[in-house]
Every structure is written in structure tokens, then in C-alpha cells.
Amino acid sequence: MSVTEIRELNGALVDQINREALADPHSPYAGKWVGVANGKVVTVSDTLDETFKELQRIEPDPKRTRLIEASRDYSVVEYVWEVH
Amino acid sequence: MPRAIWPLHRGRPRLEVVLNTLSGMLLSPRNLVADSGAGSMQAPFELILTDQDCLASNATLTTTIQLGGAFSGAFPLYSLRIQVPQIGFDRILQVVGVPIVLTGFDGLAGFRFLNRFTYGNFGDPDQFGLEV
């Protein structure tokens, strides 16, 4: 499978996980950091540090991985006040 | 208490962070403007760096987020290792990748990052520092 295909698979999977976790607080992923590699969930933990390190151990190529904080609404606009 | 101090740069508060490459090599320190107006405590990001630096640092993509204000639009959010050696800080942080940053700086340290520490001039108006 090409890197492009893997990226698409990973993207679809993390989007699905986050949608489900946002809709259902009892989802097994709700409030967790979820690591995905090559189209599959490979690690879940309570901390970013732990999930990131485990994900890199399992799949060292970052182009084949994704990592998401399930239940976070990433559509919220965050402001960076302008420096003049 | 460990404290790191840097002189102001172009009259603005600054700090330095160190990035790691895939091979574990350290990149030269990156010069960030300390900007408490960059994001809130609830923001998904702590730093803003160039996309190029994020990708050179073995970053894992999280998703795309929406920014408004000085940086407006959709930008990738990454997870990557950030160090401030002077105070023993070594964590994985969420970082936004942007095409270009402020002239004279390599990026911004947002409020969520600054608020991990006691920060300020510690009595000297020509410096900025972080204290654990």
C-alpha cells in the first residue's frame, strides 16, 4: 500500500474515532490519546507523551502514522492576536 | 528552582527550544517569541513553528486546525518532541505548522506553553525567562 493510501486510511480512521468519541462520552476512546499506524489503531493511553513514544516504537515512519486526542473539537477557531 | 533567561530580541520577549531530528540529532535552538496572546489555555496547540521545522523534527500529524488573527486559515497540528535543556524540560507537545512566522523569529510560544512555567522578566526589563 502506498504512503498516500495509508495517509487517507489513517485520516478516515482518526476522524471516525473522534466523531464517535465526541458523540458518545462512553466510547472506549473518549478522552484518550489514540495512535494510528498503517490504517489501524495501535496504541491508546491517557497521555500524549506515552502514545507518541509507543507509536514511534511500533511505526518509526511518521508518514504512516496519525495521533489524535479523541473527544476534542478541533473545529473550534483559536485566535493568535496580531503583533503590530 | 531551575530558571532559563534570554535577552529580549528586537524588544520582544523570546525563548529558545531545541528540536530533534528522526535520527535523534539536535537541531540548532529555535528562537521563539513568547506570546501570551497566542491561543488560550484550551487551545490544542502550545507552539507555532514553520511547517519545515515540524517535518524535519519527526513530527506526527494530528489533524488540521483553524486559526484566526495573525495566522488565519487551516493549518496542520503536529505532535513533536520539544526540549528546553536549561530547565530540564523534555516533552511531546502539540505544535501548529505554518508556512512563515514573524520576521526575526523561528516561531511563537503560545499561552498554554508559557503557562506551564512561572514566566516574565524576573526583575530585569531587558530579559525574559521561564522558571520551573
Backbone of each chain as ProteinMPNN parsed JSONL, in Angstrom:
{"seq_chain_A": "MSVTEIRELNGALVDQINREALADPHSPYAGKWVGVANGKVVTVSDTLDETFKELQRIEPDPKRTRLIEASRDYSVVEYVWEVH", "coords_chain_A": {"N_chain_A": [[0.846, -1.195, 0.0], [0.529, 2.248, -0.812], [2.114, 5.254, 0.544], [0.435, 7.422, 0.317], [-2.1, 6.22, 0.177], [-2.152, 5.027, 2.699], [-2.072, 7.299, 4.317], [-4.575, 8.376, 3.735], [-6.262, 6.366, 4.716], [-5.519, 6.376, 7.444], [-6.307, 8.989, 8.106], [-9.096, 8.902, 7.689], [-9.759, 7.061, 9.636], [-8.972, 8.269, 12.131], [-10.636, 10.483, 12.076], [-13.153, 9.265, 12.212], [-12.967, 7.989, 14.731], [-12.766, 10.232, 16.387], [-15.184, 11.564, 15.873], [-17.013, 9.678, 16.877], [-16.224, 9.573, 19.561], [-16.749, 12.177, 20.369], [-19.492, 12.194, 20.119], [-20.288, 10.22, 21.87], [-19.712, 9.959, 25.144], [-19.069, 7.649, 26.474], [-17.606, 6.142, 24.803], [-14.882, 3.911, 24.074], [-12.624, 5.299, 23.444], [-12.928, 7.868, 24.315], [-11.637, 10.857, 25.555], [-9.064, 9.921, 25.458], [-5.657, 9.567, 24.231], [-4.999, 8.625, 21.027], [-3.227, 6.465, 18.946], [-2.518, 5.832, 15.568], [-1.501, 3.602, 13.056], [-0.644, 2.727, 9.798], [-3.33, 2.401, 9.014], [-4.609, 1.254, 11.208], [-5.665, 1.163, 14.667], [-3.154, 1.36, 17.003], [-2.174, 2.046, 19.469], [-3.259, 3.293, 22.633], [-3.648, 5.718, 25.117], [-3.525, 7.605, 28.251], [-1.968, 9.827, 28.041], [-0.263, 12.233, 25.979], [2.53, 12.043, 25.648], [3.057, 9.325, 26.201], [1.534, 7.933, 24.259], [2.647, 8.949, 21.88], [5.344, 8.076, 22.047], [5.057, 5.285, 22.092], [3.79, 4.886, 19.674], [5.805, 5.677, 17.885], [7.63, 3.707, 18.422], [6.344, 1.453, 17.45], [5.781, 2.1, 14.757], [8.127, 3.61, 13.081], [8.144, 5.432, 10.957], [6.928, 8.546, 10.455], [5.207, 9.34, 8.444], [3.425, 7.367, 8.086], [1.741, 7.357, 10.2], [-0.753, 8.575, 12.558], [-2.016, 10.7, 15.143], [-4.258, 11.352, 17.701], [-6.225, 13.375, 19.933], [-8.849, 12.07, 21.272], [-12.225, 13.102, 21.431], [-11.77, 15.805, 21.433], [-12.823, 18.903, 20.143], [-11.838, 19.839, 17.222], [-12.655, 21.73, 15.468], [-13.04, 24.202, 16.518], [-12.222, 27.623, 16.333], [-9.084, 28.971, 17.019], [-7.534, 31.862, 18.336], [-4.813, 33.953, 17.427], [-3.474, 36.694, 18.62], [-2.807, 39.623, 16.777], [0.472, 40.907, 16.116], [1.639, 44.162, 16.071]], "CA_chain_A": [[0.0, 0.0, 0.0], [1.353, 3.457, -0.895], [2.026, 6.18, 1.676], [-0.764, 8.241, 0.101], [-3.265, 5.411, 0.581], [-2.094, 4.873, 4.167], [-2.461, 8.589, 4.901], [-6.035, 8.507, 3.609], [-6.853, 5.413, 5.668], [-5.291, 6.895, 8.806], [-7.124, 10.191, 8.273], [-10.503, 8.499, 7.822], [-9.921, 6.361, 10.92], [-8.945, 9.207, 13.275], [-11.857, 11.312, 12.004], [-14.251, 8.423, 12.7], [-12.779, 7.816, 16.184], [-13.078, 11.483, 17.083], [-16.64, 11.8, 15.759], [-17.695, 8.762, 17.805], [-15.903, 9.959, 20.944], [-17.463, 13.426, 20.644], [-20.925, 11.898, 20.216], [-20.559, 9.262, 22.952], [-18.682, 10.06, 26.191], [-18.719, 6.306, 26.959], [-16.76, 5.485, 23.796], [-13.618, 3.48, 24.706], [-11.548, 6.25, 23.121], [-13.254, 9.216, 24.812], [-10.661, 11.454, 26.461], [-7.76, 9.241, 25.344], [-4.776, 9.846, 23.098], [-5.083, 7.424, 20.194], [-2.219, 6.392, 17.893], [-2.924, 5.012, 14.435], [-0.419, 3.338, 12.103], [-0.988, 1.865, 8.655], [-4.776, 2.176, 8.942], [-5.137, 0.541, 12.379], [-5.341, 1.698, 15.996], [-2.079, 0.527, 17.555], [-1.892, 2.388, 20.86], [-4.203, 4.212, 23.288], [-3.235, 5.972, 26.507], [-4.063, 8.836, 28.838], [-1.072, 10.975, 27.845], [0.34, 12.435, 24.65], [3.898, 11.516, 25.67], [3.043, 7.858, 26.159], [1.027, 7.477, 22.951], [3.628, 9.326, 20.857], [6.535, 7.206, 22.13], [4.661, 3.93, 21.711], [3.516, 4.931, 18.228], [7.094, 5.717, 17.189], [8.279, 2.393, 18.584], [5.637, 0.495, 16.59], [5.959, 2.509, 13.355], [9.032, 4.762, 13.147], [7.954, 6.381, 9.853], [5.778, 9.388, 10.821], [4.284, 9.498, 7.313], [2.462, 6.263, 8.153], [1.043, 7.396, 11.498], [-1.542, 9.736, 12.989], [-2.206, 10.681, 16.59], [-5.345, 12.297, 17.966], [-6.847, 13.428, 21.261], [-10.258, 11.796, 20.998], [-13.2, 13.948, 22.139], [-11.501, 17.243, 21.304], [-13.459, 19.51, 18.981], [-10.781, 20.549, 16.501], [-13.221, 22.736, 14.554], [-13.059, 25.499, 17.211], [-11.175, 28.535, 15.839], [-8.231, 29.538, 18.062], [-7.016, 33.147, 17.866], [-3.466, 34.421, 17.74], [-3.615, 38.148, 18.475], [-1.818, 40.129, 15.831], [1.539, 41.766, 16.633], [1.834, 45.296, 15.148]], "C_chain_A": [[0.887, 1.253, 0.0], [1.158, 4.337, 0.346], [0.771, 7.038, 1.55], [-2.015, 7.49, 0.55], [-3.32, 5.25, 2.102], [-2.524, 6.169, 4.857], [-3.978, 8.761, 4.867], [-6.747, 7.593, 4.605], [-6.734, 5.928, 7.104], [-6.191, 8.094, 9.091], [-8.591, 9.839, 8.496], [-10.735, 7.857, 9.187], [-9.92, 7.339, 12.101], [-10.172, 10.123, 13.261], [-13.047, 10.536, 12.573], [-14.171, 8.268, 14.225], [-13.191, 9.09, 16.918], [-14.566, 11.813, 17.02], [-17.393, 10.952, 16.792], [-17.455, 9.177, 19.259], [-16.616, 11.256, 21.335], [-18.95, 13.157, 20.875], [-21.253, 11.035, 21.437], [-19.446, 9.315, 24.008], [-18.267, 8.701, 26.757], [-17.924, 5.513, 25.924], [-15.44, 5.066, 24.459], [-12.465, 4.455, 24.446], [-11.77, 7.632, 23.727], [-12.204, 9.688, 25.819], [-9.272, 10.846, 26.389], [-6.948, 9.806, 24.167], [-4.661, 8.545, 22.299], [-4.039, 7.512, 19.074], [-2.63, 5.4, 16.827], [-1.712, 4.832, 13.518], [-0.924, 2.385, 11.035], [-2.468, 1.454, 8.654], [-5.391, 1.454, 10.119], [-4.79, 1.287, 13.666], [-4.287, 0.782, 16.608], [-1.749, 0.866, 19.004], [-2.893, 3.429, 21.369], [-3.686, 4.452, 24.701], [-3.835, 7.286, 26.991], [-3.19, 10.047, 28.553], [-0.515, 11.009, 26.425], [1.734, 11.82, 24.604], [3.913, 9.998, 25.457], [2.606, 7.35, 24.78], [2.037, 7.768, 21.845], [4.807, 8.358, 20.858], [6.214, 5.777, 21.698], [4.406, 3.846, 20.206], [4.826, 4.919, 17.439], [7.835, 4.39, 17.308], [7.665, 1.388, 17.61], [5.865, 0.813, 15.101], [6.831, 3.773, 13.328], [8.829, 5.797, 12.036], [6.72, 7.251, 10.132], [4.781, 9.587, 9.683], [3.194, 8.431, 7.333], [1.652, 6.26, 9.443], [0.178, 8.644, 11.639], [-1.78, 9.583, 14.483], [-3.267, 11.722, 16.928], [-5.792, 12.234, 19.427], [-8.347, 13.258, 21.029], [-11.139, 12.614, 21.939], [-12.883, 15.427, 22.056], [-12.167, 17.754, 20.029], [-12.429, 20.392, 18.263], [-11.324, 21.618, 15.545], [-13.285, 24.125, 15.202], [-11.907, 26.372, 16.699], [-10.41, 29.1, 17.031], [-7.571, 30.806, 17.518], [-5.589, 33.414, 18.342], [-3.517, 35.924, 17.515], [-2.477, 38.683, 17.642], [-0.806, 41.035, 16.532], [1.748, 42.891, 15.626], [3.097, 46.044, 15.508]], "O_chain_A": [[1.879, 1.312, 0.726], [0.188, 4.192, 1.089], [0.119, 7.346, 2.548], [-2.88, 8.054, 1.219], [-4.387, 5.326, 2.711], [-3.248, 6.142, 5.852], [-4.588, 9.225, 5.831], [-7.712, 7.997, 5.254], [-7.698, 5.921, 7.869], [-6.766, 8.208, 10.173], [-9.248, 10.399, 9.373], [-11.769, 8.075, 9.819], [-10.778, 7.244, 12.978], [-10.685, 10.493, 14.317], [-13.851, 11.087, 13.325], [-15.176, 8.399, 14.923], [-13.877, 9.036, 17.939], [-15.142, 12.286, 17.999], [-18.286, 11.44, 17.485], [-18.368, 9.136, 20.084], [-17.036, 11.421, 22.481], [-19.587, 13.799, 21.711], [-22.359, 11.107, 21.975], [-18.36, 8.776, 23.79], [-17.246, 8.595, 27.436], [-17.605, 4.345, 26.146], [-14.929, 5.787, 25.315], [-11.454, 4.432, 25.148], [-10.882, 8.482, 23.657], [-11.92, 9.007, 26.805], [-8.394, 11.21, 27.171], [-7.486, 10.428, 23.251], [-4.276, 7.505, 22.833], [-3.975, 8.505, 18.349], [-3.037, 4.278, 17.125], [-0.989, 5.788, 13.238], [-1.549, 1.367, 11.333], [-2.809, 0.315, 8.335], [-6.56, 1.071, 10.066], [-3.759, 1.956, 13.75], [-4.496, -0.425, 16.721], [-1.116, 0.069, 19.697], [-3.313, 4.323, 20.633], [-3.327, 3.508, 25.403], [-4.543, 7.98, 26.262], [-3.612, 11.179, 28.791], [-0.326, 9.982, 25.773], [2.084, 11.149, 23.634], [4.676, 9.471, 24.647], [3.229, 6.453, 24.211], [2.26, 6.93, 20.971], [5.223, 7.877, 19.804], [7.014, 5.137, 21.016], [4.761, 2.863, 19.555], [4.936, 4.221, 16.432], [8.575, 3.999, 16.406], [8.373, 0.573, 17.018], [6.109, -0.084, 14.294], [6.327, 4.878, 13.528], [9.297, 6.929, 12.163], [5.593, 6.763, 10.058], [3.634, 9.962, 9.925], [2.163, 8.574, 6.675], [0.96, 5.289, 9.749], [0.361, 9.633, 10.929], [-1.749, 8.475, 15.019], [-3.173, 12.864, 16.478], [-5.741, 11.182, 20.065], [-9.029, 14.203, 20.634], [-10.813, 12.786, 23.114], [-13.654, 16.242, 22.562], [-12.086, 17.124, 18.975], [-12.188, 21.535, 18.652], [-10.554, 22.324, 14.893], [-13.552, 25.114, 14.519], [-10.761, 25.925, 16.636], [-11.015, 29.648, 17.952], [-7.103, 30.827, 16.38], [-5.222, 33.14, 19.485], [-3.593, 36.387, 16.377], [-1.33, 38.256, 17.779], [-1.158, 41.82, 17.413], [2.007, 42.625, 14.452], [3.439, 47.029, 14.853]]}, "seq_chain_B": "MPRAIWPLHRGRPRLEVVLNTLSGMLLSPRNLVADSGAGSMQAPFELILTDQDCLASNATLTTTIQLGGAFSGAFPLYSLRIQVPQIGFDRILQVVGVPIVLTGFDGLAGFRFLNRFTYGNFGDPDQFGLEV", "coords_chain_B": {"N_chain_B": [[14.931, 26.676, 42.287], [14.953, 25.722, 38.892], [15.858, 27.983, 36.345], [15.559, 29.59, 33.191], [16.989, 32.078, 31.211], [16.724, 34.63, 28.766], [18.024, 37.235, 26.657], [16.014, 40.037, 25.514], [14.702, 40.117, 22.154], [14.837, 42.181, 19.467], [13.37, 43.87, 21.033], [11.372, 42.266, 21.999], [9.888, 39.652, 24.043], [11.643, 36.64, 24.292], [12.359, 33.11, 23.807], [14.191, 30.023, 23.822], [13.931, 26.912, 22.147], [14.703, 23.431, 21.69], [14.845, 21.192, 19.0], [14.431, 17.818, 17.778], [15.809, 15.6, 15.332], [14.778, 12.88, 13.125], [16.825, 11.011, 13.336], [17.633, 11.47, 15.848], [19.364, 13.512, 16.179], [20.177, 16.766, 17.407], [18.594, 19.763, 16.454], [19.67, 23.117, 15.683], [19.126, 25.579, 18.275], [15.824, 26.953, 18.38], [14.438, 30.125, 17.97], [11.981, 31.638, 19.682], [9.173, 33.857, 19.87], [7.771, 34.908, 22.861], [4.487, 34.716, 23.395], [1.78, 35.578, 24.917], [-0.682, 36.05, 23.913], [-1.212, 34.206, 22.028], [-3.338, 31.873, 21.355], [-5.5, 30.114, 23.698], [-5.854, 28.812, 27.087], [-7.251, 26.558, 26.577], [-6.542, 25.864, 24.063], [-5.615, 23.674, 21.345], [-2.949, 23.671, 20.752], [0.521, 24.364, 21.642], [2.811, 25.573, 20.713], [3.88, 27.483, 17.829], [5.409, 26.723, 14.878], [7.559, 26.694, 11.936], [6.299, 24.868, 9.156], [8.24, 23.417, 7.878], [10.224, 23.041, 9.877], [8.737, 21.465, 11.641], [8.327, 19.122, 10.133], [10.949, 18.308, 9.75], [11.523, 17.46, 12.232], [10.611, 14.978, 12.836], [7.868, 14.855, 13.231], [4.563, 13.817, 14.155], [1.524, 13.789, 12.474], [-1.462, 15.266, 13.674], [-4.075, 16.542, 13.16], [-5.997, 18.885, 11.203], [-6.213, 22.274, 12.109], [-8.15, 25.255, 12.845], [-7.111, 28.56, 12.656], [-7.358, 31.988, 13.761], [-6.869, 35.553, 13.333], [-3.566, 36.707, 13.634], [-2.51, 34.556, 12.247], [-4.337, 33.149, 9.85], [-6.707, 30.788, 8.918], [-6.615, 27.315, 7.814], [-4.463, 25.009, 9.347], [-1.853, 22.517, 9.71], [-1.711, 20.391, 12.595], [0.709, 19.145, 14.697], [2.411, 16.523, 16.569], [5.302, 16.678, 18.471], [8.698, 16.314, 19.739], [9.911, 18.486, 22.197], [12.43, 20.423, 23.641], [13.746, 22.226, 26.45], [16.644, 22.669, 27.446], [18.002, 24.003, 29.548], [16.298, 24.082, 31.724], [15.589, 21.528, 32.084], [13.408, 20.647, 30.643], [11.537, 18.42, 28.73], [9.439, 17.284, 26.598], [6.632, 15.873, 24.782], [4.879, 17.829, 22.578], [1.998, 19.599, 21.28], [2.01, 21.151, 18.213], [1.561, 23.802, 15.945], [1.996, 23.943, 12.455], [3.179, 26.346, 10.259], [3.474, 28.246, 7.166], [5.224, 30.532, 7.153], [6.77, 32.536, 9.728], [6.924, 35.184, 12.24], [9.069, 37.88, 11.261], [12.468, 37.578, 12.026], [12.142, 35.757, 14.008], [11.782, 32.229, 14.826], [9.393, 31.135, 15.41], [6.438, 30.911, 17.537], [5.767, 30.897, 21.031], [2.993, 29.88, 22.614], [0.234, 30.827, 24.853], [-0.554, 28.571, 26.322], [1.745, 27.039, 26.517], [3.554, 28.842, 27.809], [2.258, 29.115, 30.224], [2.788, 26.805, 31.559], [4.884, 27.331, 33.137], [6.484, 29.539, 35.578], [6.692, 32.72, 34.364], [8.381, 35.578, 32.878], [10.038, 38.786, 33.415], [11.6, 38.656, 35.632], [12.489, 40.768, 37.211], [14.309, 42.16, 35.628], [14.164, 44.35, 33.046], [15.24, 43.903, 30.524], [15.235, 41.288, 29.827], [13.848, 37.942, 29.394], [12.298, 35.166, 30.919], [11.901, 31.689, 31.884], [10.713, 29.742, 34.55], [10.827, 26.78, 36.411]], "CA_chain_B": [[14.081, 26.45, 41.118], [15.67, 25.973, 37.638], [15.347, 29.121, 35.571], [16.269, 29.904, 31.95], [16.843, 33.505, 30.914], [17.229, 35.05, 27.457], [17.831, 38.67, 26.414], [14.954, 40.344, 24.555], [15.143, 40.156, 20.756], [14.066, 43.243, 18.81], [12.47, 44.436, 22.033], [10.27, 41.34, 22.331], [10.308, 38.521, 24.883], [11.967, 35.454, 23.497], [12.901, 31.929, 24.474], [14.751, 29.058, 22.874], [13.612, 25.494, 22.302], [15.536, 22.548, 20.871], [14.094, 20.156, 18.286], [15.199, 16.603, 17.453], [15.51, 15.004, 14.032], [14.436, 11.462, 13.148], [17.991, 10.235, 13.775], [17.957, 11.817, 17.226], [20.271, 14.652, 16.186], [19.537, 18.006, 17.841], [18.675, 20.896, 15.544], [20.106, 24.301, 16.418], [17.99, 26.112, 19.042], [14.886, 27.805, 17.662], [14.205, 31.37, 18.661], [10.535, 31.867, 19.644], [8.641, 34.998, 20.603], [6.844, 34.492, 23.917], [3.283, 35.455, 23.026], [0.655, 35.099, 25.744], [-1.915, 36.236, 23.143], [-1.317, 33.142, 21.019], [-4.138, 30.747, 21.826], [-5.987, 30.148, 25.078], [-5.482, 27.631, 27.879], [-7.954, 25.403, 25.988], [-6.082, 25.666, 22.674], [-4.995, 22.364, 21.141], [-1.515, 23.802, 20.462], [1.333, 25.122, 22.597], [3.787, 26.349, 19.956], [3.721, 27.606, 16.379], [6.714, 26.66, 14.215], [7.383, 26.527, 10.495], [5.977, 23.517, 8.708], [9.531, 22.795, 7.551], [10.835, 22.584, 11.132], [7.936, 20.357, 12.182], [8.571, 17.897, 9.361], [12.34, 17.899, 9.985], [11.639, 17.018, 13.625], [9.973, 13.674, 13.046], [6.552, 15.133, 13.807], [3.408, 13.005, 13.754], [0.363, 14.631, 12.207], [-2.689, 15.027, 14.436], [-5.21, 16.901, 12.309], [-5.923, 20.274, 10.756], [-7.0, 23.154, 12.991], [-8.47, 26.576, 12.311], [-6.62, 29.701, 13.429], [-7.798, 33.307, 13.347], [-5.987, 36.622, 13.796], [-2.299, 36.862, 12.917], [-2.458, 33.419, 11.313], [-5.754, 32.912, 9.583], [-6.943, 29.69, 7.984], [-6.449, 25.94, 8.296], [-3.045, 24.641, 9.441], [-1.656, 21.198, 10.324], [-1.307, 20.297, 14.001], [1.62, 18.007, 14.833], [2.997, 16.196, 17.869], [6.745, 16.508, 18.353], [9.478, 16.446, 20.963], [10.434, 19.836, 22.428], [13.275, 20.49, 24.838], [14.385, 23.46, 26.929], [17.623, 21.957, 28.281], [18.435, 24.748, 30.749], [15.405, 23.819, 32.865], [15.279, 20.1, 32.094], [12.09, 20.391, 30.041], [11.641, 17.489, 27.601], [8.086, 16.745, 26.481], [5.974, 15.867, 23.481], [3.894, 18.914, 22.574], [1.219, 19.815, 20.063], [2.603, 22.32, 17.557], [0.977, 24.148, 14.647], [2.97, 24.215, 11.397], [2.74, 27.426, 9.358], [4.485, 28.432, 6.113], [6.227, 31.506, 7.614], [6.453, 33.123, 11.035], [7.34, 36.581, 12.368], [10.44, 38.194, 10.865], [13.421, 37.61, 13.135], [11.88, 34.649, 14.934], [11.509, 30.929, 14.202], [8.065, 30.679, 15.788], [5.802, 31.523, 18.714], [5.364, 30.073, 22.172], [1.665, 30.363, 22.986], [-0.086, 30.958, 26.282], [-0.63, 27.269, 27.003], [3.122, 26.645, 26.826], [4.117, 29.755, 28.818], [1.558, 28.92, 31.485], [3.358, 25.643, 32.258], [6.0, 27.819, 33.954], [6.448, 30.933, 36.002], [7.412, 33.39, 33.285], [8.419, 37.035, 32.976], [11.394, 39.371, 33.319], [12.278, 38.381, 36.91], [13.093, 41.985, 37.751], [15.208, 42.824, 34.682], [13.325, 44.647, 31.875], [15.905, 43.556, 29.27], [15.303, 39.833, 29.67], [12.637, 37.148, 29.588], [12.701, 33.861, 31.406], [10.971, 30.647, 32.342], [11.167, 29.071, 35.766], [10.018, 25.596, 36.732]], "C_chain_B": [[14.888, 26.695, 39.834], [15.008, 27.104, 36.844], [16.206, 29.303, 34.322], [15.948, 31.346, 31.591], [17.419, 33.783, 29.526], [17.068, 36.562, 27.329], [16.679, 38.892, 25.438], [15.549, 40.353, 23.147], [14.238, 41.144, 20.025], [13.009, 43.82, 19.769], [11.328, 43.529, 22.438], [10.784, 40.187, 23.202], [10.561, 37.293, 24.035], [12.438, 34.32, 24.381], [13.404, 30.974, 23.404], [14.28, 27.649, 23.194], [14.504, 24.702, 21.364], [14.653, 21.459, 20.279], [15.017, 18.984, 17.986], [14.831, 16.111, 16.061], [15.176, 13.521, 14.227], [15.595, 10.617, 13.69], [18.387, 10.557, 15.215], [18.913, 12.983, 17.338], [19.514, 15.902, 16.642], [19.677, 19.063, 16.758], [19.124, 22.103, 16.361], [18.899, 24.907, 17.148], [17.133, 27.032, 18.183], [14.454, 28.942, 18.577], [12.711, 31.718, 18.583], [10.157, 33.142, 20.394], [7.644, 34.451, 21.625], [5.59, 35.338, 23.769], [2.073, 34.919, 23.804], [-0.689, 35.329, 25.055], [-2.106, 35.189, 22.072], [-2.044, 31.943, 21.613], [-4.521, 30.899, 23.296], [-5.469, 28.927, 25.838], [-6.145, 26.371, 27.316], [-7.48, 25.101, 24.576], [-5.476, 24.278, 22.522], [-3.483, 22.452, 20.917], [-0.808, 24.589, 21.559], [2.338, 26.031, 21.896], [3.332, 26.487, 18.513], [5.124, 27.651, 15.789], [6.481, 26.6, 12.711], [7.073, 25.056, 10.204], [7.268, 22.724, 8.447], [10.218, 22.247, 8.81], [10.063, 21.402, 11.72], [8.281, 19.061, 11.454], [9.997, 17.383, 9.547], [12.521, 17.285, 11.364], [10.864, 15.74, 13.894], [8.582, 13.813, 13.653], [5.505, 14.16, 13.278], [2.207, 13.938, 13.586], [-0.794, 14.254, 13.128], [-3.889, 15.276, 13.532], [-4.965, 18.293, 11.769], [-6.755, 21.116, 11.714], [-7.174, 24.519, 12.328], [-7.902, 27.642, 13.235], [-7.236, 30.983, 12.887], [-6.846, 34.344, 13.9], [-4.732, 36.692, 12.959], [-2.061, 35.738, 11.911], [-3.905, 33.018, 11.072], [-5.912, 31.797, 8.557], [-6.741, 28.344, 8.643], [-4.966, 25.562, 8.255], [-2.906, 23.257, 10.082], [-1.209, 21.319, 11.781], [-0.493, 19.021, 14.145], [1.91, 17.727, 16.309], [4.49, 16.025, 17.649], [7.461, 16.797, 19.669], [10.096, 17.846, 21.047], [11.247, 19.82, 23.716], [13.671, 21.942, 25.152], [15.43, 22.961, 27.925], [17.978, 22.67, 29.574], [17.563, 24.45, 31.972], [14.93, 22.36, 32.876], [13.929, 19.763, 31.496], [12.264, 19.529, 28.793], [10.299, 16.772, 27.477], [7.661, 16.667, 25.016], [4.877, 16.929, 23.547], [3.146, 18.946, 21.255], [1.644, 21.172, 19.487], [1.902, 22.552, 16.223], [2.113, 24.433, 13.668], [2.417, 25.269, 10.455], [3.829, 27.655, 8.301], [5.592, 29.405, 6.521], [5.784, 32.066, 8.957], [6.926, 34.572, 11.061], [8.785, 36.779, 11.94], [11.341, 38.252, 12.103], [13.218, 36.513, 14.16], [11.621, 33.369, 14.145], [10.125, 30.407, 14.556], [7.54, 31.415, 16.998], [5.595, 30.468, 19.793], [4.059, 30.649, 22.687], [1.42, 30.334, 24.482], [-0.067, 29.619, 27.0], [0.77, 26.759, 27.361], [3.681, 27.52, 27.949], [3.539, 29.462, 30.195], [1.946, 27.615, 32.194], [4.361, 26.095, 33.322], [5.603, 29.102, 34.678], [7.254, 31.682, 34.955], [7.366, 34.905, 33.463], [9.842, 37.54, 32.933], [12.198, 39.179, 34.6], [13.089, 39.589, 37.396], [14.044, 42.706, 36.825], [14.437, 43.081, 33.386], [13.96, 44.272, 30.538], [15.942, 42.047, 29.02], [13.919, 39.207, 29.803], [13.08, 35.773, 30.051], [11.551, 32.951, 31.772], [11.567, 30.0, 33.575], [10.229, 27.903, 36.058], [9.514, 25.717, 38.154]], "O_chain_B": [[15.462, 27.774, 39.686], [13.787, 27.166, 36.697], [17.43, 29.187, 34.381], [14.798, 31.78, 31.656], [18.463, 33.246, 29.156], [16.093, 37.123, 27.829], [16.395, 38.02, 24.617], [16.748, 40.57, 22.972], [13.022, 40.962, 19.971], [11.913, 44.2, 19.358], [10.412, 43.958, 23.14], [11.948, 39.797, 23.115], [9.765, 36.957, 23.157], [12.854, 34.516, 25.523], [13.074, 31.111, 22.226], [14.235, 27.241, 24.355], [15.001, 25.228, 20.368], [13.817, 20.877, 20.971], [16.238, 19.139, 17.944], [13.672, 16.195, 15.656], [15.275, 12.983, 15.33], [15.381, 9.639, 14.406], [19.348, 9.998, 15.743], [19.249, 13.412, 18.442], [18.343, 16.077, 16.304], [20.76, 19.241, 16.201], [18.981, 22.118, 17.584], [17.768, 24.762, 16.686], [17.647, 27.793, 17.364], [14.154, 28.76, 19.757], [12.226, 32.063, 17.506], [10.748, 33.465, 21.425], [6.783, 33.635, 21.294], [5.626, 36.548, 23.994], [1.435, 33.946, 23.401], [-1.721, 34.865, 25.54], [-3.052, 35.265, 21.289], [-1.442, 31.106, 22.287], [-3.944, 31.701, 24.03], [-4.731, 28.11, 25.286], [-5.671, 25.258, 27.542], [-7.976, 24.163, 23.952], [-4.885, 23.756, 23.467], [-2.804, 21.426, 20.893], [-1.42, 25.362, 22.296], [2.68, 27.104, 22.392], [2.506, 25.712, 18.032], [5.931, 28.507, 16.15], [5.343, 26.471, 12.259], [7.519, 24.147, 10.904], [7.364, 21.536, 8.753], [10.729, 21.127, 8.807], [10.66, 20.456, 12.234], [8.502, 18.027, 12.085], [10.236, 16.176, 9.509], [13.546, 16.664, 11.642], [10.503, 15.449, 15.034], [8.168, 13.0, 14.479], [5.548, 13.737, 12.123], [1.919, 14.765, 14.452], [-1.073, 13.073, 13.338], [-4.624, 14.352, 13.183], [-3.857, 18.82, 11.865], [-7.862, 20.731, 12.09], [-6.458, 24.882, 11.394], [-8.165, 27.642, 14.437], [-7.593, 31.064, 11.711], [-6.092, 34.061, 14.832], [-4.796, 36.734, 11.731], [-1.477, 35.958, 10.85], [-4.605, 32.597, 11.992], [-5.334, 31.847, 7.471], [-6.699, 28.235, 9.868], [-4.296, 25.773, 7.244], [-3.738, 22.865, 10.901], [-0.445, 22.212, 12.148], [-0.946, 17.942, 13.763], [1.687, 18.573, 17.175], [4.905, 15.306, 16.74], [6.917, 17.427, 20.575], [10.718, 18.324, 20.099], [10.819, 19.282, 24.737], [13.897, 22.757, 24.257], [15.142, 22.841, 29.116], [18.228, 22.022, 30.591], [18.021, 24.552, 33.111], [13.99, 22.008, 33.589], [13.359, 18.714, 31.799], [13.044, 19.867, 27.903], [10.05, 15.78, 28.162], [8.248, 17.303, 24.141], [4.051, 16.926, 24.461], [3.596, 18.397, 20.25], [1.638, 22.191, 20.177], [1.677, 21.611, 15.462], [3.087, 25.096, 14.024], [1.322, 25.115, 9.914], [4.985, 27.294, 8.522], [6.768, 29.142, 6.267], [4.598, 32.076, 9.286], [7.288, 35.127, 10.024], [9.637, 35.937, 12.224], [11.008, 38.898, 13.097], [14.024, 36.354, 15.076], [11.286, 33.409, 12.961], [9.717, 29.356, 14.063], [8.114, 32.413, 17.434], [5.292, 29.309, 19.507], [4.024, 31.789, 23.148], [2.257, 29.889, 25.267], [0.378, 29.528, 28.145], [0.95, 26.119, 28.397], [4.219, 27.005, 28.929], [4.237, 29.549, 31.205], [1.483, 27.353, 33.304], [4.657, 25.367, 34.27], [4.541, 29.673, 34.432], [8.396, 31.312, 34.683], [6.462, 35.45, 34.097], [10.748, 36.84, 32.482], [13.381, 39.517, 34.633], [14.199, 39.456, 37.912], [14.551, 43.769, 37.183], [14.087, 42.129, 32.688], [13.284, 44.319, 29.51], [16.613, 41.588, 28.095], [12.964, 39.838, 30.255], [14.119, 35.273, 29.622], [10.407, 33.374, 31.943], [12.769, 29.742, 33.641], [9.008, 28.024, 35.965], [8.81, 24.831, 38.637]]}, "name": "protein", "num_of_chains": 2, "seq": "MSVTEIRELNGALVDQINREALADPHSPYAGKWVGVANGKVVTVSDTLDETFKELQRIEPDPKRTRLIEASRDYSVVEYVWEVHMPRAIWPLHRGRPRLEVVLNTLSGMLLSPRNLVADSGAGSMQAPFELILTDQDCLASNATLTTTIQLGGAFSGAFPLYSLRIQVPQIGFDRILQVVGVPIVLTGFDGLAGFRFLNRFTYGNFGDPDQFGLEV"}
